[in-house]
Amino acid sequence: ETVCRNVKRWRPGDQIERLYALFPREQVMLAAAHELRTDAHRSLGRLNAFLGVPPPPPATPREVHVGPRMDGLTPDDVAYLRAVYARDQARLETLTGFKFG
């Protein structure tokens, strides 16, 4: 029940809307975690350009504080989570331009 309650409470679209309510979009840079993981140097270069600072030196990718894999999800679990997050995922895609799943 705690997991179910936490799942239903997590709404990243709400968080992005609050962020955009506080800051103009041109002052916000969002980065997808998979981009940082697959091309850290390019992602950090975009961040530095956004901040108006020189490009970073080459970066060696590393993963720290990585949680456990969720390989134990059943097809029913996946279907449930997709249904729970469908509306927020569409909203998040509209707000950020990121495509998920």
N, C-alpha and C positions, 0 to 999 in steps of 0.2 A: 504493500500500500504506500509506503514512503517513496519508493521509486516511482510509482504511478503519479503520486502527488507532485514530485519534483519534475517529472517529465512534462506534466501539464502546465507547470508554472514557468518553465524556461521558454521565453519568447524573444529570440534575438531581434526580430523585426521591431518590437517595442523599444529595445535598447538603441537601435540605430535611429529610430524616429526621435527619441529623446536627445540623442547626440546631435542630430540635425536641427533640432529645436534650439539648442544652445550655441551651435557654431555653424557658420555658413559652410555649405558643401565644399567650396573652394579651399577652406582651411582644414578639411578632413581628408586623410588618405587611408584607405582601407587596403589591407593585403590579405590574401588567402593563405592559410597555413600551408597548403600543398605547394604554393609557389615558393614560399620560404624554404620548404623542404627540398624541392627539386631544383631550384635555381636561386640559391641564396645570394650570390653576387649580383645578379640582375635585380632581384627584389630590393636589396640594400642600395643599389645604384638608383633605383626609382625613388626610394625614400630620401636619399641624399639630395637628389635633384628637386624633390618636393620641398625640402627644407632650404634649398639654395646653398648647399655646402658642397665641397669637392667630392668627387667619387671616392668610394671606400677602397682600401686595398683588397686584393683577392681574399675571398672568404672560404674557409673549409667548412662544409656543412657538418653539423653535428646535431644529435637529438638528445635533449636533456628533459627531465621531468615528463617523460612520456608515460601515459597511463597504460593500463593493461589492454590488450586487444579484446575486441568484443566478438570473437569468433563463435561464442556460444549462443548467439541469437537464433531463434527458430524462425522459420518462414512466417509463423503467426506473429512473433514479436516484431519482425520487420514490417509486416502489413499494418500492425497496430501503430507503430511509430510513424510510418508514412502518412497514415490517416490523421494522427494527432497533429503532425507538423505541416500538413499540406498547405493550409491557408497561410501560415506564417512563412513557409518557404517561398511561396509565390510573392508575398509581400516583400520579403528580403531580396529576392531577385529583382523586383521592381526598384527598390531603394538603392541597391548596390550595383546592379548590373552583373553580379556573379551568378553563374549557373551552377546548380547543385544537383547531385545524383545523376 
